[in-house]
Amino acid sequence: MKNILEIQKHKAVVSYDPEIGMFRGEFLGLSGGADFYGASLRELNKEGQKSLKVYLELCKEKGIEPYKSFSGRFNVRLSPEMHEAATLSAAAQNKSLNDWVSDALRDALVDEDLLEA
């Protein structure tokens, strides 16, 4: 997947900051912020390992849960037209709207290598 870097089984989104001429990584799924910078992929990886270590140690020291929890529920805001079209498509496939959306997300995530099939 583009812009995702995995460091010690933790995923981080990567972007380029043209103002400083460096790549910036930010870990996802953490309860707080842990970002890091590097001029190359090698440097970014090295700095990411350091940032993650410091973050996890700090959480342990302060008794803070380092990871976000996910309930499995979220709200999606759509235009009325898209809502109707999705409902019709779900019905045509003999699925609930929830199952239809879940299947579409799963397929997209598998295509992006973020979720195993």
Residue frames relative to the residue before (quaternion, step in Angstrom):
aa qw qx qy qz dx dy dz
M 1.0000 0.0000 0.0000 0.0000 0.00 0.00 0.00
K 0.5094 -0.6422 0.4873 0.3010 3.53 -1.08 0.72
N 0.8689 0.1705 -0.1245 0.4477 3.51 -1.20 0.73
I 0.6260 0.4715 -0.3700 0.4989 3.60 1.18 0.41
L 0.0861 -0.7772 0.6234 0.0045 3.53 -0.85 1.05
E 0.2037 -0.7749 0.5852 0.1244 3.58 -0.93 0.86
I 0.0099 -0.7793 0.6245 -0.0502 3.53 -0.81 1.12
Q 0.8351 -0.1132 0.0267 0.5377 3.56 -0.60 1.18
K 0.6922 -0.5059 0.2418 0.4543 3.56 0.94 1.03
H 0.5823 0.5147 -0.3886 0.4950 3.59 1.24 0.41
K 0.3114 -0.7680 0.5343 0.1665 3.56 -0.84 0.98
A 0.0682 -0.7749 0.6282 0.0147 3.51 -1.11 0.81
V 0.3554 -0.6918 0.5815 0.2386 3.55 -1.10 0.70
V 0.1910 -0.7943 0.5734 0.0626 3.55 -0.96 0.95
S 0.0210 0.7723 -0.6346 0.0218 3.54 -1.04 0.84
Y 0.4170 -0.6852 0.5339 0.2674 3.54 -1.27 0.29
D 0.2025 -0.7676 0.5995 0.1019 3.56 -0.89 0.97
P 0.2662 -0.8142 0.4937 0.1502 3.61 -0.14 1.25
E 0.5745 0.6076 -0.3798 0.3957 3.60 1.16 -0.50
I 0.7861 0.2485 -0.1480 0.5463 3.58 1.03 -0.70
G 0.4329 -0.7355 0.4324 0.2911 3.58 1.29 -0.01
M 0.6135 0.5282 -0.3563 0.4665 3.57 1.07 0.74
F 0.4743 -0.6164 0.5404 0.3210 3.49 -1.36 0.30
R 0.1813 -0.7658 0.6097 0.0947 3.54 -1.13 0.74
G 0.1173 -0.7766 0.6163 0.0577 3.53 -0.95 0.92
E 0.0413 -0.7754 0.6297 0.0219 3.54 -1.13 0.69
F 0.4034 -0.7315 0.4987 0.2312 3.55 -0.68 1.12
L 0.2938 -0.7424 0.5842 0.1457 3.53 -1.12 0.81
G 0.7877 0.3568 -0.2412 0.4404 3.55 -1.18 0.50
L 0.5527 0.5793 -0.4124 0.4345 3.57 1.25 0.23
S 0.5450 -0.6407 0.4338 0.3229 3.56 -1.14 0.56
G 0.7660 0.1944 -0.1312 0.5985 3.58 1.29 -0.19
G 0.6474 -0.5432 0.3755 0.3807 3.54 -1.29 -0.02
A 0.0775 0.7544 -0.6490 0.0604 3.54 -1.06 0.83
D 0.1156 0.8072 -0.5686 0.1087 3.55 -0.17 1.25
F 0.1128 -0.7877 0.6053 0.0217 3.55 -1.28 0.35
Y 0.2462 -0.7780 0.5695 0.0987 3.55 -1.23 0.60
G 0.1069 0.7836 -0.6099 0.0511 3.54 -1.22 0.53
A 0.4752 -0.6807 0.4863 0.2729 3.56 -1.13 0.68
S 0.7699 0.1830 -0.1073 0.6019 3.58 1.25 -0.41
L 0.6647 -0.4834 0.3710 0.4323 3.57 -1.26 0.22
R 0.6322 0.5367 -0.3265 0.4535 3.57 1.00 -0.81
E 0.6788 0.4778 -0.2774 0.4836 3.58 0.91 -0.95
L 0.6254 0.5424 -0.3290 0.4543 3.58 1.02 -0.83
N 0.6519 0.5149 -0.2984 0.4700 3.56 0.97 -0.89
K 0.6587 0.5121 -0.2993 0.4630 3.58 0.92 -0.94
E 0.6892 0.4705 -0.2730 0.4787 3.58 0.89 -0.95
G 0.6106 0.5508 -0.3417 0.4549 3.58 1.11 -0.68
Q 0.6365 0.5215 -0.3240 0.4668 3.58 0.98 -0.82
K 0.6516 0.5080 -0.3092 0.4710 3.57 0.98 -0.86
S 0.6689 0.5131 -0.2980 0.4477 3.57 0.86 -1.00
L 0.6613 0.5056 -0.3048 0.4628 3.57 0.93 -0.90
K 0.6421 0.5274 -0.3194 0.4555 3.58 0.94 -0.88
V 0.6675 0.4955 -0.2978 0.4694 3.59 0.87 -0.97
Y 0.6519 0.5257 -0.3126 0.4482 3.59 0.91 -0.93
L 0.6989 0.4693 -0.2774 0.4629 3.60 0.81 -1.00
E 0.6336 0.5186 -0.3295 0.4701 3.60 1.03 -0.73
L 0.6516 0.5174 -0.3086 0.4610 3.58 0.96 -0.87
C 0.6427 0.5152 -0.3192 0.4687 3.59 0.97 -0.84
K 0.6524 0.5109 -0.3122 0.4646 3.57 0.95 -0.88
E 0.6560 0.5327 -0.2932 0.4471 3.56 0.94 -0.96
K 0.7649 0.3640 -0.1828 0.4990 3.58 0.98 -0.90
G 0.4638 -0.7036 0.4297 0.3245 3.59 1.28 0.00
I 0.4318 0.6898 -0.4559 0.3605 3.57 1.14 0.72
E 0.4582 -0.6440 0.5356 0.2975 3.57 -1.03 0.81
P 0.3353 -0.7966 0.4653 0.1911 3.63 -0.53 1.10
Y 0.7482 0.4007 -0.2102 0.4852 3.60 1.16 -0.47
K 0.4910 -0.6178 0.5269 0.3158 3.54 -1.17 0.66
S 0.2765 -0.7105 0.6080 0.2216 3.53 -1.21 0.46
F 0.2119 -0.7730 0.5899 0.0975 3.53 -1.09 0.76
S 0.3597 -0.7748 0.4892 0.1759 3.57 -0.70 1.12
G 0.4739 -0.6525 0.4619 0.3693 3.57 1.15 -0.52
R 0.6827 0.4149 -0.2777 0.5336 3.57 1.30 0.13
F 0.1702 0.7555 -0.6274 0.0815 3.54 -1.14 0.70
N 0.4131 -0.6985 0.5312 0.2435 3.55 -1.20 0.56
V 0.1498 -0.7674 0.6183 0.0796 3.53 -1.09 0.77
R 0.2046 -0.7679 0.5959 0.1159 3.55 -0.88 0.95
L 0.0159 -0.7951 0.6034 -0.0597 3.53 -0.78 1.13
S 0.5619 -0.5238 0.4837 0.4194 3.50 -1.30 0.19
P 0.6254 -0.5391 0.3915 0.4062 3.61 -1.12 0.49
E 0.6332 0.5407 -0.3306 0.4443 3.60 1.04 -0.76
M 0.6755 0.4752 -0.2971 0.4792 3.59 0.95 -0.86
H 0.6062 0.5512 -0.3458 0.4573 3.58 1.05 -0.74
E 0.6686 0.4945 -0.2936 0.4715 3.56 0.91 -0.94
A 0.6661 0.5081 -0.3061 0.4522 3.59 0.88 -0.94
A 0.6524 0.5046 -0.3147 0.4698 3.60 0.98 -0.81
T 0.6408 0.5207 -0.3192 0.4651 3.59 0.99 -0.82
L 0.6575 0.5009 -0.3041 0.4737 3.59 0.98 -0.85
S 0.6540 0.5100 -0.3121 0.4634 3.58 0.95 -0.87
A 0.6380 0.5212 -0.3195 0.4682 3.59 0.99 -0.84
A 0.6656 0.5018 -0.2994 0.4643 3.58 0.90 -0.94
A 0.6450 0.5290 -0.3177 0.4507 3.58 0.99 -0.83
Q 0.7147 0.3985 -0.2380 0.5232 3.58 1.20 -0.56
N 0.4399 -0.7210 0.4237 0.3274 3.56 1.36 0.21
K 0.5041 0.6123 -0.4304 0.4310 3.54 1.00 0.96
S 0.5042 -0.5730 0.5274 0.3732 3.51 -1.30 0.32
L 0.6292 -0.5213 0.3991 0.4161 3.58 -1.20 0.38
N 0.6228 0.5475 -0.3352 0.4473 3.58 1.02 -0.79
D 0.6784 0.4774 -0.2919 0.4760 3.61 0.87 -0.91
W 0.6322 0.5407 -0.3273 0.4481 3.57 1.00 -0.83
V 0.6722 0.4794 -0.2876 0.4854 3.60 0.90 -0.95
S 0.6454 0.5268 -0.3181 0.4525 3.59 0.93 -0.89
D 0.6589 0.5016 -0.3027 0.4718 3.60 0.95 -0.87
A 0.6516 0.5149 -0.3144 0.4598 3.59 0.96 -0.87
L 0.6622 0.4931 -0.3039 0.4754 3.59 0.96 -0.84
R 0.6396 0.5245 -0.3290 0.4556 3.58 0.92 -0.89
D 0.6616 0.5068 -0.3081 0.4589 3.60 0.89 -0.91
A 0.6627 0.4970 -0.3056 0.4695 3.59 0.96 -0.86
L 0.6756 0.4967 -0.2961 0.4573 3.59 0.94 -0.84
V 0.6194 0.5148 -0.3398 0.4857 3.59 1.07 -0.69
D 0.6409 0.5240 -0.3190 0.4614 3.59 0.98 -0.84
E 0.7183 0.4205 -0.2367 0.5012 3.59 1.09 -0.68
D 0.4528 -0.7163 0.4214 0.3229 3.61 1.32 0.11
L 0.4672 0.6660 -0.4579 0.3584 3.59 1.08 0.62
L 0.7657 0.1921 -0.0995 0.6057 3.55 1.27 -0.36
E 0.3960 -0.7050 0.5299 0.2558 3.57 -0.93 0.85
A 0.5724 -0.6205 0.4240 0.3279 3.56 -1.09 0.75
